[in-house]
Amino acid sequence: MKLKIFIVVLAVVLAWVAGRGIKGAGRDLVASVQQEAPSETQSGSSEQRINESFALAEGARVDVQGVNGPVTVEAIDGDTAEVRVTSTGNSVGDLRAHQLTVEHTDSSLTIRGKGNNNNGSFWKWMRGGGEVRHTVVLRVPRRVELATRGTNGKVSIGDMEGAVRVSGVNGRVEMGRATGGAEVSGVNGGVTVTVLELGARALKVNGVNGSVELRLGGNLNADLNANGVNGSLTVEAPNVEVQEQKRSKLRARVGTGGAEIKVNGVNGGVRVVGV
């Protein structure tokens, strides 16, 4: 029991540290693509936008890291990715100092927040200045491999067919159909994942300071294992056969069994429902 409590506490601390580090990184960003010039808004704050489209090969990797704000990823058909970023800050100078980097090749797309401890940024932050928030919306081919890490805000991901990895999120995570397998870790917020089918790759959720909801399709075949859960364990999906259930542990077969759905280190309840 002590080990389980330690795992949960460690997950919470890691998620909190990630969120604090993300917030700092999100204020120190540099852009490498064409974008609108910073401008003043009617409210007195400053705003800047990036609107770009890129061609990506099948199986390309999309990487989003160090964003101080929400990230939304929509899965689309075709081979063109669209990047839409809105940045807001207290001044034009803040926006120029803390912009996003967007890097692209045929096989990769990276949106990155680059941390910088120079120029007195810490003291400026302590005085209430230098805060820049980003809202990132991506529309990407559904067969790319997607990774998001270091996000200080909600992460929403559509129905992806490639592998998905989400880590270090200070906010809620919502994921649509995860056909190619997925891994979610270090989240300071609730997690919702929809699984209609799984290939050879597993679905892993670990280190969550919040509730976890698994939405399982009626034709799904998988093996479900949950351990180190500091909260309720509820199974409501009709195609799930519970094989073992204890206070913080659950072992079950979904359909005829198959790829593993693994949940570890959750400081909150785990709910399994059908869709």
DALINQUI-V431596 format. One record per backbone hydrogen bond with DSSP energy under -0.5 kcal/mol. NH is the residue of the N-H (numbers start at 1). CO is the residue of the C=O. E is the energy in kcal/mol with one decimal. If there is no record, write none. Layout:
NH_CO_E / NH_CO_E
This chain:
5_1_-2.4 / 6_2_-2.4 / 7_3_-2.3 / 8_4_-2.2 / 9_5_-2.7 / 10_6_-2.7 / 11_7_-2.2 / 12_8_-2.2 / 13_9_-2.5 / 14_10_-2.6 / 15_11_-2.3 / 16_12_-2.3 / 17_13_-2.9 / 18_14_-2.5 / 19_15_-2.2 / 20_16_-2.2 / 21_17_-2.6 / 22_18_-2.5 / 23_19_-2.0 / 24_20_-1.6 / 25_21_-2.3 / 26_22_-3.0 / 27_24_-1.1 / 28_25_-1.8 / 36_49_-2.0 / 39_47_-2.2 / 41_45_-3.2 / 44_41_-1.7 / 46_89_-3.0 / 47_39_-2.9 / 48_87_-2.3 / 50_85_-2.4 / 52_83_-2.3 / 54_81_-2.8 / 56_79_-3.2 / 57_106_-3.0 / 60_57_-1.8 / 61_107_-2.3 / 62_145_-3.3 / 63_61_-0.5 / 63_109_-3.0 / 64_147_-2.8 / 65_111_-2.6 / 66_149_-1.7 / 67_150_-1.2 / 69_67_-1.3 / 71_154_-2.7 / 72_136_-2.6 / 73_156_-3.1 / 74_72_-0.5 / 74_138_-3.4 / 76_140_-2.6 / 81_54_-3.7 / 81_79_-0.5 / 82_139_-2.5 / 83_52_-3.3 / 84_82_-0.5 / 84_137_-2.3 / 85_50_-2.4 / 86_135_-2.1 / 87_48_-3.3 / 88_133_-2.6 / 89_46_-2.2 / 90_131_-0.6 / 95_91_-1.7 / 96_92_-2.4 / 97_93_-1.9 / 98_94_-1.6 / 99_29_-4.7 / 101_112_-2.3 / 102_100_-0.5 / 103_110_-2.8 / 105_108_-2.7 / 108_105_-0.8 / 109_61_-2.1 / 110_103_-2.9 / 111_63_-2.7 / 112_101_-2.8 / 112_110_-0.5 / 113_65_-1.8 / 114_28_-0.5 / 114_112_-0.5 / 115_113_-0.6 / 121_118_-1.4 / 124_120_-2.2 / 125_121_-2.3 / 126_122_-2.2 / 127_123_-1.5 / 128_125_-1.5 / 129_124_-2.6 / 133_88_-2.6 / 134_68_-2.3 / 135_86_-2.4 / 136_70_-2.3 / 136_134_-0.5 / 137_84_-2.9 / 137_135_-0.5 / 138_72_-3.1 / 139_82_-2.1 / 140_74_-2.6 / 140_138_-0.5 / 142_76_-2.0 / 144_141_-1.7 / 145_60_-3.1 / 146_144_-0.5 / 146_163_-2.4 / 147_62_-2.6 / 148_165_-2.6 / 149_64_-2.5 / 150_167_-1.2 / 151_168_-2.1 / 152_67_-2.7 / 153_151_-1.1 / 155_172_-2.9 / 156_71_-2.6 / 157_174_-2.8 / 158_73_-2.1 / 160_158_-1.2 / 160_177_-1.3 / 161_142_-3.1 / 162_142_-1.5 / 164_181_-1.7 / 165_146_-2.3 / 166_183_-3.0 / 167_148_-2.3 / 168_185_-1.1 / 169_186_-1.9 / 170_151_-3.0 / 171_169_-0.9 / 173_190_-2.7 / 174_155_-2.7 / 175_192_-2.9 / 176_157_-2.3 / 176_158_-0.5 / 178_194_-1.3 / 179_160_-1.8 / 179_177_-0.7 / 180_160_-0.5 / 180_162_-0.6 / 181_178_-0.7 / 182_202_-1.2 / 183_164_-2.1 / 184_204_-2.9 / 185_166_-2.4 / 186_206_-1.1 / 187_207_-2.1 / 188_169_-3.2 / 189_187_-1.0 / 191_211_-2.6 / 192_173_-2.3 / 193_213_-2.3 / 194_175_-1.4 / 194_176_-0.8 / 195_215_-3.4 / 199_179_-1.3 / 203_260_-2.3 / 204_182_-2.7 / 205_262_-2.9 / 206_184_-2.7 / 207_264_-1.4 / 208_265_-2.1 / 209_187_-3.2 / 210_208_-1.0 / 212_269_-2.6 / 213_191_-2.8 / 214_271_-2.8 / 215_193_-3.0 / 215_213_-0.6 / 216_214_-0.7 / 216_273_-3.1 / 217_195_-2.9 / 220_217_-1.4 / 222_254_-2.3 / 223_259_-2.2 / 224_252_-2.7 / 225_261_-2.9 / 226_250_-3.1 / 227_263_-2.6 / 229_248_-1.4 / 230_228_-0.6 / 230_266_-3.4 / 231_229_-1.0 / 234_270_-2.7 / 236_234_-0.5 / 236_272_-3.7 / 237_272_-0.8 / 240_237_-1.1 / 241_239_-0.5 / 241_253_-3.1 / 242_240_-0.7 / 243_251_-2.5 / 244_251_-2.2 / 246_249_-2.8 / 250_226_-2.6 / 251_244_-3.1 / 252_224_-2.7 / 253_241_-2.6 / 254_222_-3.2 / 255_239_-2.7 / 255_253_-0.6 / 257_254_-2.0 / 259_221_-0.6 / 261_223_-3.3 / 262_203_-3.1 / 262_260_-0.6 / 263_225_-2.8 / 264_205_-2.6 / 265_227_-1.1 / 266_228_-1.7 / 267_208_-3.2 / 267_265_-0.5 / 268_266_-1.2 / 270_232_-3.1 / 271_212_-2.8 / 272_234_-3.0 / 273_214_-2.8 / 273_271_-0.5 / 275_216_-1.8
